[in-house]
């Protein structure tokens, strides 16, 4: 991986654990307080400066978390070494080590996940004296969008001044489910002992497939451009050219609609030619993402 232009060393992943340990101010386990009482882990890492430019809030997508997600890790490293505070929010979406079944799947609902994510936003706001950019991926962007729309509908102040959404408006079709199911069986039939990567892939797919089978991935997303038009903050939608869960064509169509509205100047679109839905191969385009963060940070500091 080449990060010279982005100001990131090739071995940044090896350096990240020590950097995170050195910059960690606090980490807390937050509970929703609802009947389900789901939990989220919120971490706050301070920038390597007394005068940070602002804050980055990272919300990983389904069946991944801030410890393993390559996109989250690269942005965390870049943010901490470029004068940004970094918050990470890991909710039940990333709890893929759980053995999801009929008895415990009840907690994996859209409303519960949206509720605890909204609460974490309220929790971290007192710690964000500078302006804040939120970065989400896949299903987390749907939850963030729903919360932002609620701010508008309830005439509440949005605590964020900028947003970047990777692979927004996802949809797991029956065909995609079948493909994942087939791949899961192929992995399970590999000779044992399995290496750590294979084990993680199997558990990841098992988690997603279980939630889909139990209908807990019924994504309550509604594209409400008239409401989003009232956000009035810079938002960039990042598409992966090889993504069949959140196709670039769908993202482009929705962004065109948003841009046609009175506040369309706030909405931007970036397309990665080599990336897949997970953005695991996005290192070829990392410089574009980091330049995007820098450009949006200038907007939110104005």
DAPEGI-V93380 format. One record per residue. N is the residue number from 1. RES is the residue in three letters. SS is DSSP state (2 for helix, 1 for strand, 0 for the rest). PHI is phi in radians with two decimals (* if undefined). NEAR is the number of other ideal C-beta (glycine too) atoms within 12 Angstrom. Layout:
BEGIN
N_RES_SS_PHI_NEAR + N_RES_SS_PHI_NEAR
END
This chain:
BEGIN
1_UNK_0_*_23 + 2_UNK_0_-1.92_16 + 3_UNK_0_-2.15_24 + 4_UNK_0_-1.00_13 + 5_UNK_0_-1.15_14 + 6_UNK_0_-1.49_29 + 7_UNK_0_1.31_22 + 8_UNK_0_-2.18_30 + 9_UNK_0_-1.28_19 + 10_UNK_0_-1.05_16 + 11_UNK_0_-1.72_15 + 12_UNK_2_-1.05_31 + 13_UNK_2_-1.15_24 + 14_UNK_2_-1.28_13 + 15_UNK_2_-1.47_23 + 16_UNK_2_-1.06_31 + 17_UNK_2_-0.97_18 + 18_UNK_2_-1.17_15 + 19_UNK_2_-1.11_27 + 20_UNK_2_-1.13_29 + 21_UNK_2_-1.14_14 + 22_UNK_2_-1.26_16 + 23_UNK_2_-1.77_31 + 24_UNK_1_-1.16_23 + 25_UNK_1_-1.63_21 + 26_UNK_1_-2.86_18 + 27_UNK_1_-2.46_21 + 28_UNK_1_-2.38_21 + 29_UNK_1_-1.70_19 + 30_UNK_1_-1.83_29 + 31_UNK_1_-1.95_23 + 32_UNK_0_-1.22_27 + 33_UNK_0_1.39_15 + 34_UNK_0_-1.46_20 + 35_UNK_0_-1.10_13 + 36_UNK_0_-1.27_20 + 37_UNK_0_0.96_18 + 38_UNK_0_-1.23_33 + 39_UNK_1_-2.25_28 + 40_UNK_1_-2.41_40 + 41_UNK_1_-1.80_29 + 42_UNK_1_-1.96_34 + 43_UNK_1_-2.09_36 + 44_UNK_1_-2.17_33 + 45_UNK_1_-1.99_36 + 46_UNK_0_-1.59_29 + 47_UNK_0_-1.15_28 + 48_UNK_0_-1.45_22 + 49_UNK_0_-2.88_17 + 50_UNK_0_-1.45_9 + 51_UNK_0_-2.24_14 + 52_UNK_0_-1.16_31 + 53_UNK_0_-1.22_32 + 54_UNK_1_2.98_34 + 55_UNK_1_-2.19_39 + 56_UNK_1_-1.99_51 + 57_UNK_1_-1.97_44 + 58_UNK_1_-1.89_48 + 59_UNK_1_-2.17_51 + 60_UNK_0_-1.09_43 + 61_UNK_0_-1.55_43 + 62_UNK_0_-1.22_45 + 63_UNK_0_1.04_40 + 64_UNK_0_-2.60_40 + 65_UNK_0_-2.65_34 + 66_UNK_0_-1.15_40 + 67_UNK_0_-1.35_24 + 68_UNK_0_-2.06_27 + 69_UNK_0_-1.23_37 + 70_UNK_2_-1.13_31 + 71_UNK_2_-1.16_43 + 72_UNK_2_-1.06_42 + 73_UNK_2_-1.15_35 + 74_UNK_2_-1.17_40 + 75_UNK_2_-1.23_44 + 76_UNK_2_-1.06_41 + 77_UNK_2_-1.08_39 + 78_UNK_2_-1.07_38 + 79_UNK_2_-1.07_45 + 80_UNK_2_-1.17_40 + 81_UNK_2_-1.66_30 + 82_UNK_0_-2.23_27 + 83_UNK_0_1.17_26 + 84_UNK_1_-2.19_41 + 85_UNK_1_-1.33_38 + 86_UNK_1_-2.26_46 + 87_UNK_1_-1.87_48 + 88_UNK_1_-2.12_43 + 89_UNK_1_-2.16_45 + 90_UNK_1_-1.87_38 + 91_UNK_0_-1.80_45 + 92_UNK_2_-1.10_44 + 93_UNK_2_-1.03_45 + 94_UNK_2_-1.68_37 + 95_UNK_0_-1.45_31 + 96_UNK_0_-1.35_33 + 97_UNK_0_-1.36_20 + 98_UNK_0_-1.22_26 + 99_UNK_0_-1.49_15 + 100_UNK_0_-1.27_30 + 101_UNK_0_-2.58_17 + 102_UNK_0_-1.04_14 + 103_UNK_0_-1.42_11 + 104_UNK_0_-2.02_19 + 105_UNK_2_-1.24_24 + 106_UNK_2_-1.04_21 + 107_UNK_2_-1.42_30 + 108_UNK_0_-1.53_38 + 109_UNK_0_-1.85_28 + 110_UNK_2_-1.07_30 + 111_UNK_2_-1.09_24 + 112_UNK_2_-1.18_30 + 113_UNK_2_-1.18_41 + 114_UNK_2_-1.08_35 + 115_UNK_2_-1.11_30 + 116_UNK_2_-1.24_38 + 117_UNK_2_-1.14_42 + 118_UNK_2_-1.04_33 + 119_UNK_2_-1.13_26 + 120_UNK_2_-1.14_40 + 121_UNK_2_-1.06_38 + 122_UNK_2_-1.13_23 + 123_UNK_2_-1.17_27 + 124_UNK_2_-1.47_34 + 125_UNK_2_-0.92_24 + 126_UNK_0_-1.08_12 + 127_UNK_0_-1.64_26 + 128_UNK_0_-1.97_28 + 129_UNK_0_-1.25_16 + 130_UNK_0_-1.61_28 + 131_UNK_0_-1.23_30 + 132_UNK_1_-2.23_36 + 133_UNK_1_-1.95_42 + 134_UNK_1_-1.81_47 + 135_UNK_1_-2.21_49 + 136_UNK_1_-2.22_47 + 137_UNK_1_-2.38_47 + 138_UNK_0_0.98_43 + 139_UNK_2_-1.08_45 + 140_UNK_2_-1.09_49 + 141_UNK_2_-1.20_40 + 142_UNK_2_-1.16_36 + 143_UNK_2_-1.12_42 + 144_UNK_2_-1.09_45 + 145_UNK_2_-1.05_41 + 146_UNK_2_-1.08_31 + 147_UNK_2_-1.19_37 + 148_UNK_2_-1.07_37 + 149_UNK_2_-1.12_28 + 150_UNK_2_-1.12_27 + 151_UNK_2_-0.98_25 + 152_UNK_2_-1.16_24 + 153_UNK_2_-1.11_18 + 154_UNK_0_-1.72_14 + 155_UNK_0_0.99_9 + 156_UNK_0_-1.87_17 + 157_UNK_0_-1.31_17 + 158_UNK_0_-1.42_32 + 159_UNK_0_-1.30_32 + 160_UNK_0_-1.82_37 + 161_UNK_0_-1.91_30 + 162_UNK_1_-2.90_40 + 163_UNK_1_-2.59_44 + 164_UNK_1_-2.26_47 + 165_UNK_1_-1.99_45 + 166_UNK_1_-1.62_51 + 167_UNK_0_0.88_43 + 168_UNK_0_-1.31_47 + 169_UNK_0_0.93_38 + 170_UNK_0_-1.34_35 + 171_UNK_0_-2.68_27 + 172_UNK_0_-1.55_31 + 173_UNK_0_-1.43_18 + 174_UNK_2_-1.07_12 + 175_UNK_2_-1.13_13 + 176_UNK_2_-1.15_24 + 177_UNK_2_-1.03_24 + 178_UNK_2_-1.08_16 + 179_UNK_2_-1.11_21 + 180_UNK_2_-1.13_33 + 181_UNK_2_-1.10_22 + 182_UNK_2_-1.11_16 + 183_UNK_2_-1.13_22 + 184_UNK_2_-1.07_26 + 185_UNK_2_-1.15_16 + 186_UNK_2_-1.07_15 + 187_UNK_2_-1.12_25 + 188_UNK_2_-1.13_20 + 189_UNK_0_-1.54_13 + 190_UNK_0_-1.18_17 + 191_UNK_0_-1.03_9 + 192_UNK_0_-1.60_11 + 193_UNK_0_-1.37_8 + 194_UNK_0_-1.40_16 + 195_UNK_0_-1.37_13 + 196_UNK_2_-1.10_11 + 197_UNK_2_-1.15_14 + 198_UNK_2_-1.11_21 + 199_UNK_2_-1.03_19 + 200_UNK_2_-1.14_22 + 201_UNK_2_-1.11_27 + 202_UNK_2_-1.09_28 + 203_UNK_2_-1.18_27 + 204_UNK_2_-1.04_32 + 205_UNK_2_-1.15_31 + 206_UNK_2_-1.03_28 + 207_UNK_2_-1.11_35 + 208_UNK_2_-1.12_40 + 209_UNK_2_-1.13_31 + 210_UNK_2_-1.14_31 + 211_UNK_2_-1.14_38 + 212_UNK_2_-1.14_32 + 213_UNK_2_-1.09_25 + 214_UNK_0_-1.52_21 + 215_UNK_0_1.14_17 + 216_UNK_0_-1.64_32 + 217_UNK_0_-1.94_34 + 218_UNK_0_-1.24_18 + 219_UNK_0_-1.37_34 + 220_UNK_0_-1.51_20 + 221_UNK_0_-1.69_29 + 222_UNK_0_-2.20_18 + 223_UNK_0_-1.41_26 + 224_UNK_0_-2.05_24 + 225_UNK_2_-1.04_27 + 226_UNK_2_-1.14_18 + 227_UNK_2_-1.32_23 + 228_UNK_2_-1.07_40 + 229_UNK_0_-1.03_25 + 230_UNK_0_-1.62_24 + 231_UNK_0_-1.12_34 + 232_UNK_0_1.03_25 + 233_UNK_0_-2.33_33 + 234_UNK_1_-1.13_31 + 235_UNK_1_-2.31_43 + 236_UNK_1_-2.05_35 + 237_UNK_1_-1.81_41 + 238_UNK_1_-1.84_42 + 239_UNK_1_-1.91_41 + 240_UNK_1_-1.83_37 + 241_UNK_0_-1.12_26 + 242_UNK_0_-1.86_24 + 243_UNK_0_-1.74_35 + 244_UNK_0_-1.92_24 + 245_UNK_0_-1.74_36 + 246_UNK_0_-2.19_44 + 247_UNK_0_-1.02_25 + 248_UNK_2_-1.03_30 + 249_UNK_2_-1.11_18 + 250_UNK_2_-1.16_26 + 251_UNK_2_-1.11_38 + 252_UNK_2_-1.07_25 + 253_UNK_2_-1.09_20 + 254_UNK_2_-1.16_32 + 255_UNK_2_-1.14_31 + 256_UNK_2_-1.04_17 + 257_UNK_2_-1.12_22 + 258_UNK_2_-1.11_34 + 259_UNK_2_-1.22_22 + 260_UNK_0_-1.39_16 + 261_UNK_0_-1.52_22 + 262_UNK_0_-0.94_15 + 263_UNK_0_-1.77_21 + 264_UNK_2_-1.06_22 + 265_UNK_2_-1.10_16 + 266_UNK_2_-1.39_28 + 267_UNK_1_-1.83_34 + 268_UNK_1_-2.19_28 + 269_UNK_1_-2.42_29 + 270_UNK_1_-2.31_35 + 271_UNK_1_-2.10_29 + 272_UNK_1_-1.65_34 + 273_UNK_0_-1.22_17 + 274_UNK_0_-1.84_18 + 275_UNK_0_-1.41_31 + 276_UNK_0_-1.82_27 + 277_UNK_0_-1.01_39 + 278_UNK_0_-1.37_32 + 279_UNK_0_1.06_40 + 280_UNK_0_-1.14_29 + 281_UNK_0_-1.79_21 + 282_UNK_2_-1.39_37 + 283_UNK_2_-1.05_26 + 284_UNK_2_-1.16_22 + 285_UNK_2_-2.01_33 + 286_UNK_2_-0.99_35 + 287_UNK_2_-1.03_24 + 288_UNK_2_-1.09_29 + 289_UNK_2_-1.13_37 + 290_UNK_2_-1.19_35 + 291_UNK_2_-1.13_21 + 292_UNK_2_-1.10_35 + 293_UNK_2_-1.06_41 + 294_UNK_2_-1.10_29 + 295_UNK_2_-1.16_21 + 296_UNK_2_-1.25_37 + 297_UNK_2_-1.13_33 + 298_UNK_2_-1.15_18 + 299_UNK_2_-1.13_26 + 300_UNK_2_-1.35_31 + 301_UNK_0_-1.56_22 + 302_UNK_0_-1.30_13
END
